[in-house]
């Protein structure tokens, strides 16, 4: 593997947003990257838009699945395609600031972090109104993550030589949360970057926008997948709920 950055973007019916997301990668000051976009059998114009940008920039490598399988399967397909040592994730409706990759690449090399993540701003669906700002800790381990689920997927970068191989567990939602649980459970400590490098789009139909549904999914991860006893699961779940409320009270408004 090379010291380039492999970016994985799962896409499903995001024709309204995928163009600006791709452009935020093309406009990065760091140029040694490949963007693997895995389209999960979209029924809108996403595939057409992805092909257009792939024709403009050879660093963009589209993959088109023949059956809809969900974000976990799409990300796993992307993982099978990567050539870089460093892996970054970008959701198909989020936007990176231009120096995101360069700052994070330098940070990873300087600190030797196996996983890094950054602060980010949460906007409305049109990226016009700032909802709140997400701050991050300097470090986070398995226990700390269970209490906060603080790592934003589109802010993350992984050094696969240090974490070892990994895949996403095949669940339809919260597969990103469970990835961090499984990686940090190996004893890995992730490091936070105290800079805002990502614009997160809060869509009305997203899991994040439905707080009750999101909470149910987190309980499922703790109690059913992690096999915690009820009291341990409740302890981490209550901390998760408190910290979720706390971090969203930090706002520029």
N, C-alpha and C positions, 0 to 999 in steps of 0.2 A: 504493500500500500504506500501511497505517496503522502506528502504533507499537505496536499490540497484538502479542500473542504467539500464534502459531499452533502448536498442539501436534499432532503426528502419532503415532498409536498403531496399529500393525498388530496384528490379532487373529486367532488361529486356535486354536480349541478350548481356550480359556482360561477357561471358565466358573467354575472353581474360584478364579481370582485376579482376574479383570477388574473385579469390583465394588469391591474395596478399592483397586485402581489408579485407577479413575475417582474414587472418593471422595477420594483424595489430591490430585487436581487441584481438585475442588470446594472443598476445604478450604484452598486457597492464600490467603495474605494479599493477594497480587496478584490483581486480579479481571478485568483487561482481557485476557481470553484466549478462544480458541476451541479446542475439542478435537475433532479430526477422527479418528474411529475407523474404520479400514478393516477390515472383517471379511472374511477371505479364505475365504469359503464354509465356515464352521465347521459341524461335524456334531453338536456338543453344544448346550448352552443359551446359548452366548455371545451370539448375536443377540438372543435374548429379553431378556437382562440389559442389553445395550447399548441396546435400544429403551426399556427401563424408565427408565434414567437420562436418556436423551435427552428423554423426556417430562417429567422433573422439572426439567431445566435446558436452556434454549434455546441455550446456548453449546456444547452437545455436539452435534456434527454427524456422524451415522453414515453410513457408506457400505458397502453390501453388494455384494461381488463375486459374480458368478454362477458363476464357475469358480475353483478353487483355483490360484493363480499364484505363491505364495511371498511372502516378506516384502519383497523388493526391489520387486516389482510393486505390492504394497499400499502401501508407502511412496511410491512414485512417483505413485500415484493420489492419495494425501494431498497431495503437493506441488502437484498440479494444482488442488487445492481451496483452498489457503491464501489468506488476505487480509492477514495480518500481515507486517511487515517482518522481525520476529524469528521464527525457527523453532526449536522445541524438539522433542525426540523422547523418547517414553516407551514402553518396552516393556510389553506387556500384563500382565506379572507383577511389575513393579517398583513401588516406592512412593516418592513424593516427600515430604520433610519440608515442613511448612506454609509456610515462608518461602523455599523454593527459588527460585521464580520472581522474587520481589521482590529478593532478593539478587543474582541473576544479571542481572536487568534493570538494576539500578542499576550493577552492575559493567560491563556492556556500554556503557552511556551514559558512564560516567566514564572508562573506558580507551580507548574506541573500538575494542575488540577485534572482529575479524570473526568469530571463533569463540571460545567459552569452554567450559570443562568444569570439573567439580568433583570433589572427593574423594567416596568412597562406601564404605559398609560392605557386605560380602558376608555374607549369612545363609544358613541352611539353607532347605529348601523351604517350611517353615512359618513362616519369619521369626521363629523363636524363639531360635536359637543363632547367635551371631556367629562366623563362620568366620575372617575377616580384614578388615583395613582397607586400602583402596587410597589411598595418598598420590599427589599429582600435582606435577609441576614448575610453575614460574611461567610458563614458555613452552615451546612445542615446535614444531619445524619438520619438514619432510619427512624429513630424515635421522634426527632424533631420534625421530620416530614409528615409523619402520621398525625401530628398535632396541627399541621398548618396547610399541607398540600400546596406549598408556596411556589413551586417551580412552574413557570409558564412554558408550555410546550414550544411556542415560537421563539422563546428566548434562550433555549437550551443548546448546548454543544457537548458532544461526548468524544473522548479520546478512546477509541475502541481497543487500542493496544493496552490500555490501562484497566478498562472495565472488563475486557473479555467479550466474547460474542454474546448477543442478546437478541431476543425477538419480542414482539408484542403479544400478549395473551389475547386470544381470539374472543373478545367480548365487544358488543356493539358500542358501548359508551364507557368512558372512564378508562380506556385502555392506556392512555397516556399517564394517568395517575398511578395505575398499577405498575407501569414500567419503572417509575421512580421508586416505588416501594420495593420491587424485586431487586433493582440494582443496588439501592442503599442497604438492603438487607445483607448484601455480600460484605458489608463492612466499609463500603466506599463512602467518602465524605465529599459532597458537592460544595462548590464555592460560588458565592454570589458576587456579582459586579454591581457596584452602586452607581450605575448610570442607566438612564432610560434610553433604550435602544429599539423598542418595539411599540407599534401602535396595534392594540388588540381591538378588534371589532366585535362588539356585543350585539349579536343578532337576536331578534325577538324569538326565533324558533330554536335557539341553541339550548343545550343542557344547562350552561352557565346561567342563562337568563331565568331558568325555572329552578329556584332555590330548593324547593321541596323535592323535586325529582333528583337534583344533584346530591342532596343529602342522603336520599335513599340509596343511590348508587355507591356513595362512600361507605355507608353502613354495610352494604353487600360486600365490598372489597375487604373490609376489616373482619367481619364476622364469618362470611361464607368462604371467601377465597384465602384469607390469611389464617383462618381456623382459630381465631382468638376466642377465648372463653368470653361469656357475656360481659363480665365486669371489666376485663381488659379492653374489649372492643368499645364499651360504653365510655371508658376513661379517655381513650384517644378520640372517639367521636365527639364527645363534649368539648374537648380542647379544639378539635377541628372547627366546630360550630362557633365557638368563641372567637377564634383567630380569624375565621372567615368574615365575621362581622367587624372585627377590629381593623383588619387591613383595608376594608372598603370604606372606613370612615376617614382615611387619609386622602384628602382631596385638594386639588388646586382651587376649587370653587370657593 
